Structure formats: C-alpha cells, structure tokens
Amino acid sequence: MSRLTKTRSQLRLAWASLMNAPGFVTAVVATLALTLATLFVVLSLVNSYFLKPLDVFDESRMVVVEQSLTYDDYDAVGFQSYQSMVHWLKNNQSFEQAFMMNAAENVFLYLT
C-alpha cells in the first residue's frame, strides 16, 4: 500500500469518526474560537495600553510629578495622597494643562 493511499484512508477514517461525534467537534470548535477571541482581546489591550504612544500634544513637554515622603522607619517613594494631587492640580501655576491619573484607584481628572 502506498503512502498516499494510507494517508487518504486515515483521513477518511478520521472524518467519519468526527461525523459520529458532533458534540466533540462542537466542543473543539468552541474552545478554539474562545481561545482566539481571548488572544485577540489581550493583544488589543497590550497594544492600546503599552505599545501605542500617549495622546498628548507635545510629548517632550510632559512632566511626571512624584513625591517622596521620609518617615523614621521607612521611605514612601512616589506616594501622593488623593487630596495632595487635587490640591496640586487646582493650584497649578507652572503648567498650562494638567492631568491627574491614579490607575490603582481608577481616578482620572483633567483640569485646564
């Protein structure tokens, strides 16, 4: 028996087996569809949050303001309270536009 004939008969047998088990075929197709959909969503999120540049007018003028608090037993680097950030934004005299973002608490403010 030639290799091509053997492969063809194995493919026919596989096809017949799949037609006898429609539930299995449905489960496999649904699993593949869900996996692909999840992959596309994750890639889209990575692209929009990590790869795409920020939508700002002039990136070279963008400034990140952080605060470092020193206590007796530890240093809190990059810590800002919500009240401090709002105060900085409302009393801003250095920047023409300001944007506050605290992603950990889902707080976003844009003040001009």
C-alpha positions in Angstrom: 0.0 0.0 0.0 1.4 3.3 -1.0 1.9 6.1 1.5 -0.6 8.4 -0.2 -3.3 5.7 -0.2 -2.6 5.0 3.5 -2.9 8.7 4.4 -6.1 9.1 2.4 -7.7 6.2 4.1 -6.6 7.5 7.5 -8.2 10.9 6.7 -11.4 9.2 5.6 -11.5 7.3 8.9 -10.8 10.5 10.9 -13.6 12.3 9.1 -16.0 9.5 9.7 -15.1 9.4 13.4 -15.7 13.2 13.7 -19.1 12.9 12.0 -20.1 10.3 14.5 -19.2 12.6 17.5 -20.8 16.0 16.8 -20.6 17.0 20.4 -16.8 16.6 20.4 -16.5 18.7 17.2 -18.6 21.4 18.7 -16.5 21.5 21.9 -13.3 21.7 19.9 -14.6 24.4 17.7 -16.0 26.4 20.6 -12.7 26.0 22.5 -10.7 27.2 19.6 -13.0 30.2 19.0 -12.9 31.2 22.7 -9.1 30.9 22.7 -8.7 33.0 19.6 -11.1 35.6 20.9 -9.2 35.8 24.2 -5.9 36.1 22.4 -7.2 39.0 20.2 -8.6 40.9 23.2 -5.3 40.5 25.2 -3.2 41.6 22.2 -5.6 44.6 21.6 -5.2 45.7 25.3 -1.4 45.3 25.2 -1.3 47.4 22.0 -3.6 50.1 23.3 -2.1 50.4 26.8 1.6 49.6 26.4 2.6 50.0 22.8 0.7 52.9 21.5 2.1 56.4 22.4 0.1 58.7 24.7 -2.3 61.0 23.1 -0.7 64.3 24.1 0.0 67.4 22.1 3.7 67.7 22.8 5.3 64.6 24.5 8.6 66.4 25.1 6.9 68.9 27.4 5.2 66.2 29.5 6.2 66.1 33.2 5.6 63.4 35.8 5.4 64.8 39.4 6.1 62.5 42.2 6.6 63.0 45.9 8.9 61.1 48.3 8.0 61.1 52.0 10.6 60.0 54.6 9.5 58.6 57.9 11.5 57.3 60.8 11.1 53.7 59.8 10.6 53.8 56.0 10.6 55.9 52.9 7.4 56.2 50.8 8.8 56.9 47.3 6.2 58.0 44.7 3.5 58.3 47.3 0.8 61.0 46.8 -2.4 61.3 48.7 -5.5 62.0 46.6 -6.0 65.3 48.4 -2.4 66.4 47.6 -2.9 65.6 43.9 -6.2 67.5 43.7 -4.5 70.5 45.6 -1.6 70.4 43.1 -4.0 70.4 40.2 -6.2 73.2 41.4 -3.3 75.4 42.5 -1.2 74.8 39.5 0.8 77.9 38.3 3.6 76.1 36.4 1.8 74.2 33.7 -0.8 75.3 31.1 -2.6 71.9 31.3 -2.6 69.2 33.9 -3.8 65.6 34.0 -4.1 63.5 37.1 -4.0 59.8 36.9 -4.1 57.2 39.7 -4.7 53.9 38.0 -4.7 51.9 41.2 -7.9 53.6 42.3 -9.4 54.4 38.9 -9.2 58.2 39.5 -8.8 60.3 36.4 -9.1 64.1 36.4 -8.4 66.6 33.6 -8.1 70.2 34.6 -7.0 73.1 32.3 
